[in-house]
């Protein structure tokens, strides 16, 4: 049985492809899912892919990843990255490696986006690689898992 990676997407990511294409590109959330599944398959991992606009649902999914003994979590918390202590605490509470991902370079944007509540409790953070960041995050997670043996 393959190990499962939860790929969790926060608010407004359902609008990918049409929302601010100059910042996020033209790829859709379905394109992200396809990329995540293809990359995970190369590493013999399965994907549980989800998106929500609700903070509490993201918290619940992080808890679920622990309960299901997921191999890891790829988390694009969207705007909650900069505001949600609850998400930070959920990531810190579980014994599951979390890789934070952002499509845009959050450090090249508005000042309020330069701070992440998630980064200090994540195994790693990627930003600015477009949707390719999801594939890079999954590959990075696979490297962490391989190193653990």
VMD Tcl script that draws the C-alpha trace (Angstrom):
set ca {
  {0.00 0.00 0.00}
  {1.43 3.36 -1.06}
  {1.94 6.16 1.42}
  {-0.52 9.04 1.18}
  {0.38 12.70 0.82}
  {-2.33 15.23 1.61}
  {-2.19 18.20 -0.79}
  {-4.28 20.88 0.89}
  {-5.28 24.15 -0.72}
  {-6.83 27.12 1.03}
  {-9.03 30.03 0.10}
  {-9.45 31.27 -3.45}
  {-7.28 28.56 -4.99}
  {-10.45 27.21 -6.61}
  {-10.23 30.33 -8.82}
  {-6.83 29.47 -10.28}
  {-6.73 30.10 -14.01}
  {-8.97 33.14 -13.79}
  {-7.90 34.91 -10.59}
  {-5.13 37.47 -11.12}
  {-3.40 35.53 -13.92}
  {-0.52 38.05 -13.92}
  {0.29 36.79 -10.39}
  {-0.89 33.17 -10.39}
  {-0.75 32.22 -14.07}
  {-3.37 30.51 -16.20}
  {-3.09 26.99 -14.76}
  {-6.20 25.72 -13.00}
  {-6.55 23.80 -9.75}
  {-7.18 20.72 -11.90}
  {-3.77 21.29 -13.50}
  {-2.23 21.48 -10.03}
  {-3.93 18.23 -9.05}
  {-2.69 16.46 -12.19}
  {0.87 17.69 -11.53}
  {0.69 16.59 -7.89}
  {-0.61 13.13 -8.77}
  {1.96 12.61 -11.53}
  {4.85 13.72 -9.32}
  {3.65 11.63 -6.38}
  {3.28 8.55 -8.58}
  {6.94 8.86 -9.64}
  {7.83 8.64 -5.95}
  {5.37 5.78 -5.31}
  {3.09 8.04 -3.26}
  {-0.68 8.49 -3.42}
  {-2.37 11.89 -3.16}
  {-5.39 13.08 -1.22}
  {-6.08 16.41 -2.98}
  {-8.43 18.96 -1.43}
  {-9.38 22.65 -1.54}
  {-11.50 24.72 0.82}
  {-12.27 28.34 1.52}
  {-12.80 27.57 5.23}
  {-10.06 27.75 7.84}
  {-11.55 25.17 10.20}
  {-11.82 22.64 7.41}
  {-8.08 22.98 6.73}
  {-7.41 22.42 10.45}
  {-9.60 19.31 10.39}
  {-7.79 17.95 7.33}
  {-4.41 18.45 8.99}
  {-5.68 16.46 11.97}
  {-7.06 13.81 9.60}
  {-3.67 13.48 7.89}
  {-2.18 12.54 11.27}
  {-5.03 10.13 12.06}
  {-4.55 8.41 8.69}
  {-0.76 8.29 9.19}
  {-0.12 10.31 6.06}
  {3.47 10.45 4.85}
  {3.24 14.22 4.64}
  {1.24 17.33 3.86}
  {1.76 19.84 1.06}
  {-0.02 22.98 2.25}
  {-0.91 26.09 0.31}
  {-2.86 27.95 2.97}
  {-3.39 30.96 0.71}
  {-4.20 34.11 2.67}
  {-4.45 32.12 5.91}
  {-0.66 31.81 5.78}
  {-0.39 35.39 7.01}
  {-3.24 35.40 9.52}
  {-4.05 31.99 10.97}
  {-2.54 31.02 14.28}
  {-5.02 28.11 14.28}
  {-3.40 26.62 11.16}
  {0.06 27.18 12.61}
  {-0.96 25.37 15.79}
  {-2.49 22.48 13.81}
  {0.73 22.02 11.83}
  {2.78 22.15 15.04}
  {0.44 19.66 16.77}
  {0.75 16.82 14.26}
  {3.67 14.50 13.74}
  {3.46 14.75 9.95}
  {6.02 16.65 7.85}
  {4.48 19.71 6.23}
  {5.86 21.53 3.19}
  {4.41 25.02 2.70}
  {3.86 26.05 -0.94}
  {2.93 29.33 -2.59}
  {2.50 29.83 -6.32}
  {3.70 33.44 -6.25}
  {6.80 34.80 -4.55}
  {5.20 36.11 -1.36}
  {8.34 38.13 -0.58}
  {8.00 40.12 -3.82}
  {4.45 41.16 -2.97}
  {2.72 43.32 -0.37}
  {4.50 43.65 2.97}
  {1.78 41.79 4.87}
  {2.50 38.69 2.76}
  {6.15 38.58 3.86}
  {5.22 36.86 7.14}
  {4.10 33.24 7.40}
  {2.67 31.66 10.53}
  {3.24 28.26 8.88}
  {6.94 28.52 7.92}
  {8.39 28.26 11.44}
  {6.63 24.91 12.03}
  {6.98 23.48 8.49}
  {9.79 21.23 7.25}
  {10.23 23.52 4.27}
  {8.74 26.36 2.27}
  {8.62 26.97 -1.48}
  {7.35 30.10 -3.20}
  {7.58 31.75 -6.57}
  {7.86 28.66 -8.80}
  {4.28 28.81 -10.07}
  {2.38 25.56 -9.87}
  {5.68 23.71 -10.40}
  {6.23 24.40 -6.70}
  {3.76 21.62 -5.88}
  {5.87 19.08 -7.76}
  {9.04 20.40 -6.14}
  {7.39 20.14 -2.72}
  {6.34 16.54 -3.30}
  {9.83 15.65 -4.51}
  {11.31 17.39 -1.48}
  {8.97 15.49 0.82}
  {9.98 12.23 -0.90}
  {13.64 13.10 -0.23}
  {12.85 13.70 3.45}
  {11.02 10.37 3.65}
  {13.89 8.54 1.89}
  {16.39 10.07 4.31}
  {14.35 8.81 7.26}
  {14.48 5.32 5.77}
}
mol new
graphics top color blue
foreach p $ca { graphics top sphere $p radius 0.5 }
foreach p [lrange $ca 0 end-1] q [lrange $ca 1 end] { graphics top cylinder $p $q radius 0.2 }
display resetview
